[in-house]
Amino acid sequence: MRPAFAVGLVFAGCCSNVIFLELLARKHPGCGNIVTFAQFLFIAVEGFLFEADLGRKHPAIPIRYYAIMVTMFFTVSVVNNYALNLHIAMPLHMIFRSGSLIANMILGIIILKKRYSVFKYASIALVSVGIFICTFMSAKQVTSQSSSSENDGFQAFAWWFLGIGALTFALLMSARMGIFQETLYKQFGKHAKEALFYNHALPLPGFIFLASDIYDHAVLFNNSELYQVPVVGVIVPIMWFYLLMNVITQYVCIRGVFILTTECASLTVTLVVTLRKFVSLIFSILYFQNPFTWWHWLGTLLVFIGTLMYTEVWNTLGATKGQPQKEAKKS
């Protein structure tokens, strides 16, 4: 029952979170900092109350290690959200972030000296080609949709290229953080809820450097059109409603993934998260009518096939089907 409940939380929370993020970004593309701050603040307060026991519970992992992890996590979160302000469409944003397998493999080879099978290298090649196709076609759209002026077109492409650079940096930094987190868990044991709290609480002072931008967008949110919240009947500026729903759904998404990791194998978690990304992508394309060509579909298909190949899902399913047959023969 709990795994099914967790899957429901992941799909409901993560998919709706992407919807509200796109609603925010379409109205104010530069709102990434206020969105990140609100998410961090909400999860930090919740963790302080229920995980840290109002500060009375000592962390199992020393704070100095969390300080390193937090620096990477804060950077990744801010850069990923800010990339939406650099002519990066939401579908490309989702597809590009699906390339985490590539970054994990590259850093795993360099730092952990890991070696992989030919099958896994082939799967990574498919993911790489898929992301390249989507990125290349998006680049053509950026230049074609910009002003007819050659200077404006170049400027739009330059900002888009900077956005791709930001996503690439965040992808590699996220993979490095995952490796660091893996080594910590091996040394001190798994403390996912504790890590979730400290990863969101410790970076809060860092938002002081972004205070001006956060305040400016708070003013813009205050001046947005009024909206009557269903059921409750309270009237609030619609951008604040979108932000509140984004924060709540982000929390539901994270809780769902956490329950899933404690109840299911890592393969199952990867499959659920991958399918969730695919559903979010389809919804973003259909509901928000984001430009998506057949080339984009081809690239998306290659990314998801490569991801499934990497997890070796077919081998696992084959082994699962073979077990009842073996048991029948024994009986």
Secondary structure, 3 states (H helix, E strand, C coil): CHHHHHHHHHHHHHHHHHHHHHHHHHHCCCCHHHHHHHHHHHHHHHHHHHCCCCCCCCCCCCHHHHHHHHHHHHHHHHHHHHHHHCCCCHHHHHHHHCCHHHHHHHHHHHHCCCCCCHHHHHHHHHHHHHHHHHHHHHHHHHHHHCCCCHHHHHHHHHHHHHHHHHHHHHHHHHHHHHHHHHHHHHHHCCCHHHHHHHHHHCCHHHHHHHHHHHHHHHHHHHCCCEEECCCCCCEEEHHHHHHHHHHHHHHHHHHHHHHHHHHCCHHHHHHHHHHHHHHHHHHHHHHCCCCCCHHHHHHHHHHHHHHHHHHCHHHHHHHHHHHHHHHHHHC
